Amino acid sequence: MATLDQASYEQLQQQEAQLSQKFQQLQQQQLDLDLTRGKPSAAQLDLSKELDGILNGDYRDSGGADLRNYGGLDGIAEAKQLFSTLAGVKNTEILIGGNSSLTLMYFCAQIALERGLTTDRTPWRQDQRAVKFLAPVPGYDRHFSLCQHLGIELIPVAMNDAGPDMEQVESLLHADPDIKGIWCVPRFSNPSGIVYCDDVVQRIAKLSKIAGPNFLVFWDNAYAVHSLEEGAPPLANIMDYCRNEGTEDSVLIFGSTSKITLAGAGVAYVAGSPGNLEELKKHLGFMSIGPDKMNQLRHVRFLRDAGTIAAHMQKHAAIMKPRFDAVLQALQSSLGNLGLGEWTEPRGGYFISFDSRPGLAREIVSLAAQLGVKLTPAGATFPGGNDPRDCNIRLAPTYPSVEDINKAMEVFVTCVKLASVRQQLNTPTN
Amino acid sequence: MATLDQASYEQLQQQEAQLSQKFQQLQQQQLDLDLTRGKPSAAQLDLSKELDGILNGDYRDSGGADLRNYGGLDGIAEAKQLFSTLAGVKNTEILIGGNSSLTLMYFCAQIALERGLTTDRTPWRQDQRAVKFLAPVPGYDRHFSLCQHLGIELIPVAMNDAGPDMEQVESLLHADPDIKGIWCVPRFSNPSGIVYCDDVVQRIAKLSKIAGPNFLVFWDNAYAVHSLEEGAPPLANIMDYCRNEGTEDSVLIFGSTSKITLAGAGVAYVAGSPGNLEELKKHLGFMSIGPDKMNQLRHVRFLRDAGTIAAHMQKHAAIMKPRFDAVLQALQSSLGNLGLGEWTEPRGGYFISFDSRPGLAREIVSLAAQLGVKLTPAGATFPGGNDPRDCNIRLAPTYPSVEDINKAMEVFVTCVKLASVRQQLNTPTN
């Protein structure tokens, strides 16, 4: 296939006919495949089968407390110890919650919005003024919908290979005092898979100096240990930078074991300054009797320490890497050098981000659906589902088998080509 | 000890001296005992040791879905089936949550307050008007503090042996349209242990006809199956009465297994009309990735059906009954017929409610603390910690051993007597 821009109208018509025929052949296969969500595969879940039964009649923490009973709002000491290492904070700077980091994010945003969470304590919502968050795009739809549910406006910010465009971030903050936070997935970002570079992390640690003392960075480090290969880029420790700047109150670090152990049955945490956590606990005490300490104990017994976690994550990578490779090989062999799209080659995380030619993402997703391949809805990676260039498609290759991925990718590249050729045929120059 | 009203000033002085001496003797024992909170004992927790390891490599629900992965916001089908039986509703009328029913109550109250939850959808908070709840007293301090955190005013309502004083409830609702809900612990009420009679349940099912379509009964049936003995009074099914009245939207039924299996590591639920649950789910979807389905599956495998639960609860009762008996025997043998207090004799639940002579509860709790016996703070069973008669003390006998309860009760009755005699000595008639 020649590049579209060089093809004549007749060549394009010929290509369209061939691709349409291919499309019809694929349609007859009546596929039912799903590349939509970042779900671990069954083989990955099997890696944590020791969790069930690991307590073995011993329910006490190192202090001798019986963890089967009531008590404790911020998690068991052993879990604080383990996950503070993962979060890169002191064990006095973490709260271990239930199974959902999204719930912790929601609580924190809601408290900051309505009651004031940072040491500053000024609620974001005051005097009927708008409250806004920066949303690096493409990003994670659940972050965006959380804000929308709370009535927080989202302002898209461009992402590049090193993280959010910090020039843009800083100038937006200078211009608009209603911006109270920013969403970050700093390592293996969802969906692009990039890792924030040190300079970006350092600049993010200084943002409250522009934005004011109740500004909060929502640092969702969901893929902190989720490398696909050795040598994947590390992430700078934001809390260390904050300590240097005296801005510890400006960042909340979130994480969970949903993609380390079991999806939806793991342990979530939020790390932050002791002052912020104290304020958070004051409110959580009215909402909850405290987290499930048994599940925390299970996780501590199973994951033990940073070394054990790293070894465990290598087993995940061994299962996931061939799936990512299958996607990338299909993209490269079928679309490479054709100018029909660009994609990331992540070294960790759960997603590959694909950008079609502008104006085609919805069409590609729709064509794939007609062939029985579900893709994340076009636009989902943008606030309000609105991708202004209509080009970003998030591919999630972890759940299906390599065989299914190969089938799904054959569909995908066919749809990309077909949509691109049809677009080219309909452009005025032809 | 003669009754105080008949005693002469000299007799009272003599009694005070004897009791003060007894107080000093007890002080030398340097006790450290705790009757404060409704915590199960270790022996009760041991009853659920099968939970850990019960999954045994089988993580699928009856439909074949792998419950270790993401998916599902309202709980697994098997848990809905099991707990809907307990709640007395259809399996389409229940949502199974995480470990904390308090969290479900908080969410429901917050959504009803700010966004509207019943089919009517009118938020409670409108036009800056006050929002009020009826609080039958004595009651549960966590219910009261939840409302205070949300800015909901509490209006105390008297409790009698059959439930809240319904004459008072109904006339308050007629008089004040800002009253939007009522707290109920309908079986083995916290702390009095009484069970609402059928007539009260039926009248509660009709309250929204007085109070309007967004009124909600918060029916916290925390002790639904927690009888101490056979033949304990049953509770009428409020949803059945609601169906007769067409008021299914006016009640939310809460419960958890915290006092069936493990405290704080159980499974909580909320039952209500399909319309109310649909609305609740719409909001929960922004706050959570869904509940821990593994823990739900563990509970379903362990608790199985109503018969298995009943047999399990009999084992709890066998452990708890001697503790309740120890408290009641101490009260009867030391305070019976002396007119120094009144107490309930619950046939289930976790508490015994004691009423001293007016004006003495704080003093008794303070005296007991001096002897090393922690009691629930006086006033805790009233909104704002304010018991207007200063007489109610909640006794929680489940956690200590019978031997410790006997020691603690010797302290308690001594403090009741000492405080009562001193009060009588200081009354003007003497």
HADDOCK unambig.tbl for C-alpha pairs under 7 A between the chains (distance, minus, plus):
assign (segid A and resid 39 and name CA) (segid B and resid 69 and name CA) 6.94 0.50 0.50
assign (segid A and resid 39 and name CA) (segid B and resid 70 and name CA) 6.74 0.50 0.50
assign (segid A and resid 45 and name CA) (segid B and resid 68 and name CA) 6.92 0.50 0.50
assign (segid A and resid 52 and name CA) (segid B and resid 52 and name CA) 6.04 0.50 0.50
assign (segid A and resid 52 and name CA) (segid B and resid 53 and name CA) 4.75 0.50 0.50
assign (segid A and resid 52 and name CA) (segid B and resid 55 and name CA) 6.65 0.50 0.50
assign (segid A and resid 53 and name CA) (segid B and resid 52 and name CA) 4.75 0.50 0.50
assign (segid A and resid 53 and name CA) (segid B and resid 53 and name CA) 3.56 0.50 0.50
assign (segid A and resid 55 and name CA) (segid B and resid 52 and name CA) 6.63 0.50 0.50
assign (segid A and resid 68 and name CA) (segid B and resid 45 and name CA) 6.91 0.50 0.50
assign (segid A and resid 68 and name CA) (segid B and resid 262 and name CA) 5.60 0.50 0.50
assign (segid A and resid 68 and name CA) (segid B and resid 263 and name CA) 6.08 0.50 0.50
assign (segid A and resid 68 and name CA) (segid B and resid 265 and name CA) 6.94 0.50 0.50
assign (segid A and resid 69 and name CA) (segid B and resid 39 and name CA) 6.96 0.50 0.50
assign (segid A and resid 69 and name CA) (segid B and resid 262 and name CA) 6.50 0.50 0.50
assign (segid A and resid 69 and name CA) (segid B and resid 263 and name CA) 4.75 0.50 0.50
assign (segid A and resid 69 and name CA) (segid B and resid 264 and name CA) 6.47 0.50 0.50
assign (segid A and resid 70 and name CA) (segid B and resid 39 and name CA) 6.74 0.50 0.50
assign (segid A and resid 70 and name CA) (segid B and resid 263 and name CA) 5.30 0.50 0.50
assign (segid A and resid 70 and name CA) (segid B and resid 264 and name CA) 5.51 0.50 0.50
assign (segid A and resid 99 and name CA) (segid B and resid 292 and name CA) 6.32 0.50 0.50
assign (segid A and resid 100 and name CA) (segid B and resid 288 and name CA) 6.15 0.50 0.50
assign (segid A and resid 100 and name CA) (segid B and resid 289 and name CA) 6.20 0.50 0.50
assign (segid A and resid 102 and name CA) (segid B and resid 287 and name CA) 6.23 0.50 0.50
assign (segid A and resid 102 and name CA) (segid B and resid 288 and name CA) 5.54 0.50 0.50
assign (segid A and resid 102 and name CA) (segid B and resid 289 and name CA) 6.79 0.50 0.50
assign (segid A and resid 103 and name CA) (segid B and resid 287 and name CA) 5.01 0.50 0.50
assign (segid A and resid 103 and name CA) (segid B and resid 288 and name CA) 4.93 0.50 0.50
assign (segid A and resid 106 and name CA) (segid B and resid 287 and name CA) 5.67 0.50 0.50
assign (segid A and resid 145 and name CA) (segid B and resid 286 and name CA) 6.48 0.50 0.50
assign (segid A and resid 146 and name CA) (segid B and resid 286 and name CA) 5.34 0.50 0.50
assign (segid A and resid 146 and name CA) (segid B and resid 287 and name CA) 6.89 0.50 0.50
assign (segid A and resid 149 and name CA) (segid B and resid 286 and name CA) 6.79 0.50 0.50
assign (segid A and resid 262 and name CA) (segid B and resid 68 and name CA) 5.59 0.50 0.50
assign (segid A and resid 262 and name CA) (segid B and resid 69 and name CA) 6.49 0.50 0.50
assign (segid A and resid 263 and name CA) (segid B and resid 68 and name CA) 6.05 0.50 0.50
assign (segid A and resid 263 and name CA) (segid B and resid 69 and name CA) 4.72 0.50 0.50
assign (segid A and resid 263 and name CA) (segid B and resid 70 and name CA) 5.28 0.50 0.50
assign (segid A and resid 264 and name CA) (segid B and resid 69 and name CA) 6.43 0.50 0.50
assign (segid A and resid 264 and name CA) (segid B and resid 70 and name CA) 5.47 0.50 0.50
assign (segid A and resid 264 and name CA) (segid B and resid 289 and name CA) 6.77 0.50 0.50
assign (segid A and resid 264 and name CA) (segid B and resid 290 and name CA) 6.87 0.50 0.50
assign (segid A and resid 264 and name CA) (segid B and resid 291 and name CA) 6.88 0.50 0.50
assign (segid A and resid 264 and name CA) (segid B and resid 292 and name CA) 5.70 0.50 0.50
assign (segid A and resid 265 and name CA) (segid B and resid 68 and name CA) 6.90 0.50 0.50
assign (segid A and resid 265 and name CA) (segid B and resid 292 and name CA) 4.63 0.50 0.50
assign (segid A and resid 265 and name CA) (segid B and resid 293 and name CA) 6.53 0.50 0.50
assign (segid A and resid 265 and name CA) (segid B and resid 294 and name CA) 6.15 0.50 0.50
assign (segid A and resid 286 and name CA) (segid B and resid 145 and name CA) 6.49 0.50 0.50
assign (segid A and resid 286 and name CA) (segid B and resid 146 and name CA) 5.34 0.50 0.50
assign (segid A and resid 286 and name CA) (segid B and resid 149 and name CA) 6.81 0.50 0.50
assign (segid A and resid 287 and name CA) (segid B and resid 102 and name CA) 6.24 0.50 0.50
assign (segid A and resid 287 and name CA) (segid B and resid 103 and name CA) 5.03 0.50 0.50
assign (segid A and resid 287 and name CA) (segid B and resid 106 and name CA) 5.68 0.50 0.50
assign (segid A and resid 287 and name CA) (segid B and resid 146 and name CA) 6.89 0.50 0.50
assign (segid A and resid 288 and name CA) (segid B and resid 100 and name CA) 6.16 0.50 0.50
assign (segid A and resid 288 and name CA) (segid B and resid 102 and name CA) 5.53 0.50 0.50
assign (segid A and resid 288 and name CA) (segid B and resid 103 and name CA) 4.93 0.50 0.50
assign (segid A and resid 289 and name CA) (segid B and resid 100 and name CA) 6.21 0.50 0.50
assign (segid A and resid 289 and name CA) (segid B and resid 102 and name CA) 6.78 0.50 0.50
assign (segid A and resid 289 and name CA) (segid B and resid 264 and name CA) 6.77 0.50 0.50
assign (segid A and resid 290 and name CA) (segid B and resid 264 and name CA) 6.85 0.50 0.50
assign (segid A and resid 291 and name CA) (segid B and resid 264 and name CA) 6.87 0.50 0.50
assign (segid A and resid 292 and name CA) (segid B and resid 99 and name CA) 6.33 0.50 0.50
assign (segid A and resid 292 and name CA) (segid B and resid 264 and name CA) 5.70 0.50 0.50
assign (segid A and resid 292 and name CA) (segid B and resid 265 and name CA) 4.63 0.50 0.50
assign (segid A and resid 293 and name CA) (segid B and resid 265 and name CA) 6.54 0.50 0.50
assign (segid A and resid 294 and name CA) (segid B and resid 265 and name CA) 6.18 0.50 0.50
